[in-house]
Amino acid sequence: MCNFTDDQTAEFKGAFQLFDPTGDGKILDSECGDVMRVLGQNPTNAKVLKVLRNPKSDEMNVKVLDFEHFLPMLQTVAKNKDQGIYEDYVEGLRVFDKERNVMVMGAEI
């Protein structure tokens, strides 16, 4: 059971339907991550594969997913949203600190 409101579910279904050009209520497994990203999530490809139960690469453009099965996957991704910690951001900025002086100039970025 998903803990989304009726309004949220309607919004999610609208986005899901954008990826359903035939109107049969199904999308390809390969489009699952794209729909999640349209809905404001940012799952890694590995996370998408995990919620899809690790399909083989040749199955991604063949297997389909309906909205009723997509919704719990979206909830799993939304619930486990990995927020970066301060140290992650500092480490990311170190890439641009070419002089190793703990300062990043706009020109270096």
N, C-alpha and C positions, 0 to 999 in steps of 0.2 A: 504494500500500500504506500502510495506517495503522499507526501505532506505538502503538496502544492495547492494553492487556492484555485478556485474555478477560473478566475481571471488569468492567473499565471498559466494554467493548463491550456486555456484558449489561445493565449499568446504563443505558447510553445507549439501548439498544433498548427497555428498559422505559419510559423517559421518552418516547421517540418514539411508542410504542404508545398512550400516554395521549392523544395528539393524533390518533389514528387510530380514530375511532368506528365505522367500517364494518369494520375488521379486514382490510382488503385490503393492508396493509403500505405504505400511501402517505399522505402528508400534503399539504396545499396549500402552495404556495410561500409564501403569506402567513403560514404558521405556523412557518416555518423559524427565524426569529429568536426566537420564543417558546420553541421547544424548546431552542435554544442557551442562552437565559437560564435556563431551568429547570435546565440542566446546569451552571450556575455561570459561564457566560461572560457578557459584557456588550457584545456587538457593537453598534455604531451601526447605524441603519437603512441608511445608505450602505454599510457593510461587508457587511451581509446581502445587499443588492442586488448588490454586486460579486461575492460568491461564487455567487450565483444567475445570474450573467452578465447582469445588468441587464435583467430582463424588463419589459415595458410594464406600466403600472399596471392595465390591464384584464385582463392575463394572471395576475396574482397570485392571484386567487381561482378560477382555472380550471386552471392547470398544477399537476401533482402531482409529488412527489418521493419516491422510495423510500429505504429505510434505507441501502442500499449506496451511493447517491449522496450521501446526507446526511453520512455518516461522514467522507469526505475534506474536506467543507466545514467540519465541526466542527473537524477537525484544523487547517485553515488559520486559522480564527478563534482557536483556542487557542494556536497557535504565534506568532501576531502580536499577542498581547495587549499593548496599549499601556498601559504603566505611566506614570502622571503623574510629572513631576519636581517637585522642591521648589518651583520658581518657579511652576508651575501652581497649586499649592495656595495659595501666598501671594497670587497674583493673584486667585484666587477669594475669598479672605477680604477683599481690598480693597473688594469690593462692599459689605461690611457696615461698613466703617470710614468712617462718615458724617462724623466730625469731622476726618478726615485726620491723626490723631495716632498712627498706626501701632499702635493698640490697638483691640481689638474686645471690647466688653462683651457679656455674655450677653444683655442686654436688646436689643442691636443685632442679634443673630442672630435 
